[in-house]
Structure formats: C-alpha cells, structure tokens
Amino acid sequence: MKIQKLLSVFFFAILFLSFKEKRNEDYIPWNSNRKLNWDDFKMATPAKTSDAALTTTYVGFSFSRNRDEIKFDIECKFQKSRSWVRVNTEYILKHEQGHFDIAEIFARKLNKEIITFLAKSKQHEELNKIYTKVMKEKSDLQQQYDDETNHSINKTQQASWNKKIEVMLEELKEYGDY
C-alpha cells in the first residue's frame, strides 16, 4: 500500500513537472539577443482572416510584501500557441517583432513607475493601479501601431515605427533589468 501511494505521488509529480515544462516551452521571454522567427508561431492560421499574422504577448506582474519590504516581478513574453502567421515574409516578421518590442517597452515603463513609486511610498495597494494604467497605455500603443502602419501594409509608416520602437527601447534601457 505504501509503495502504491509513493508511486502515485511520484507519477503525479512527474506529470506536474512535465506539464509545467511544456507550459514554459510555450513562452519566449523578451531578450534583445533573441528575435522572433516564423517557427515560433505555432497556432493554426484562422481560415477566415485577411491579417498577415498575429503576435500574442503578455506583460506579467506580481508582488509580495514582507513587513516593510515589497518585492515585485515583471515578465514580458511571447506566447507561441496563440500566435499565428499567414504571410511569412521578413517584412511581416519585423512588424510582428515590433509588437513584441512594444510589450517590452511597457514592461520597462511598468518597472520604472514601480521603482519610482516605491521610492516615495510603501502603499502596496496602489501597485495594481499602476499596472492597470501602464497596460492600458500598452494596449493603446499596440492599436496605434497597427492603425498607423495599417498592420504593416504602409511601408513608410512601418519604417518610421521601427525607428520609434528602437528609440523607446533605448530610452527605457535602464529599466530593462527586471
């Protein structure tokens, strides 16, 4: 009986760890040295779409408080299983990388705002408000990016946005270590 329980616990532990590992394989953390490639886009392309591709990104935030110390964690990642491609050209890939880079810009902005806030206040209740505000700004800029580039179709605007994104990443470089 003890062996059966031990084997059951072992089996579930292996199952849990393999599930967790598989889940982690679905995400690519943002890294300036690791650009997206078309093999990262794992979702089947929807049958009825005129879009060239779709990039799904997440900016995650969590914090904990221990006495007077607040620790926080920010992550920016691309999700393979919810990203797809219909038109796989280098030009479109650069546009999709732009979406991932914009998510990183806002992970850095979030880091900057939290660092600034914590330097002045220890009221952790306000941290969720900061996150909500920054994620709204991210959503607005992602929409502006697609609107102004017409989802990358406007090549002049796309080239302009490529430069804007590079500048924004550089401006927030000191907040990229989160």
N, C-alpha and C positions, 0 to 999 in steps of 0.2 A: 504493500500500500504506500509506504514512504517513497519507494522508488517511482511509482506511478505519479505521485504528487511532484516529485523532483523533476521527472521527465516532462510533466505538464508545464511546470514553471519554466523550465529550460526552453521548451518548444515555444511558449508564448513570448519569452524574452527574445529569442532569435527572430520570431515573426515581427515583433515590435521594432527591433533594431533594423531589420531589412526594410520594413515599411518606412521608417524614419529616413534611412539612407536613400531609398527610392524617391521619397518626397524631396529630400535635399538635392538630388540629381535633377529635379525639375526646375531648379532655380540657378541663375547665374548672378553672383554678386557683381555690382558695378566695379570695374577696375580699368584705369586708364590704359593699361597694357593689354587688355582683353576686349577686343571689339567683337560685336555680334557677327555671325556668319549664317548663311541660309540653313545650315544643318541644325541650328538652334531652334528653328521654327517648326515645332512638332505637331501642332494642331492641323487637322484636315481643313483645307480651304472650303469655306461655305459655298454651296452650289450657286446661290444667287447673290453675287456681290460684284460691284464694279471697283471696289478698293483693290489696290495692288498688294497690300499686306496689312497685318495688324500686329502691333507690339504691345504686350501686356507687361506693365511694370508695377512694382509696389515700393512704397516707402513705408517701412515699418518703424514703430516707435513704442518703447516700453520704458517704464521707470519703476524704481523701488525706493523706499525711504527707510533708513535705519537710523533712528534717533534724529540727529540734525543733518545727516548726510543723505543727499539724493543722488542715486546712481541712475544713469539712463543709457539706453541702447538705441541706436538708429541703424537701419539697414536699407539699402537700395538694391533691388534685384529685378531681374527679367524672368518671366515665367515661360518656359518652353511650351508646356502643354496647352497654354491659352494664347499662343502666338502662331500666326499662320502667314503663308505667302502664296500669292497667285502670279505675280510678275517678279521674277527673281533676277534683277539686274543690279550691278554695283551701285548705280544711282539710287535706286529704291532702297537698297540696303543702307546707304548713307543716311537717307531720310529716316528710316526706322531706328538707326543708331542715334539719330537726333532726339527721338522720343525717349530713349533710354538715358541719354545725356541730360535732357531736361529734368527727368526724375532725379538724377544725381544732383543737379543744381539745387533742387528743392530739399533734398536730404541735407545738403550743406547749409542752406538757409535755415532749416529747422535747427541744425546743430548750433549755428551762430545765435539764433534767437534764444535757444535754451541756455546756452553759456552766458549770454548777456543777462537774461532773466535771473538765473541762479546767482549771478554776481551781486544782484540787487535784492533778491527776495528768496525766501525759503518756503513760500506758499506753493506746495506741490499741486494744489487743486487747479492752478492756472495753467499747468503744463498741457493738459488736454485741449484747452482753448487755443494755445499757441499751435499745437499740432493741427487742429481743425482749420485755423486761419491759413497756415502755410500750405496745407493740402488743397484748399480752395484756390489759392494762388497758382498752385501747380496745375490743377485742372483747367483753370482759365488760360494759362500759357500754352498748355498742350493743345487746346482748342484753337487759340490764336495761331499757333504754329501750323496746324492743318488748314485753317481758313486762309491764311496769307500765302501759303505755298500751294494751296489747292491740292493738298495731300501729295505734294512733291511735283505736281504737273507744271507749276510755274517755276521754271528753272532759274530765272533771275532772282525771284524771292527765295528759292531754296538755297542758292549760293549765299545770299545775304544772311539767311537764318543760320547756315553752317558757321559763318563768322561770328554772329551774335552768340551762338551757343558756346563756341570756343572762348569768347571774351567772358561770358558769365561764369563758365567753369574756372577760368583763371582768376577772376575777381573773388571767387569764394574758395580758392585753393587752400587757404589756411584752415578752413573748416571741413576739409575732406577727410580728416583723420578722426572718424567717429567710431 
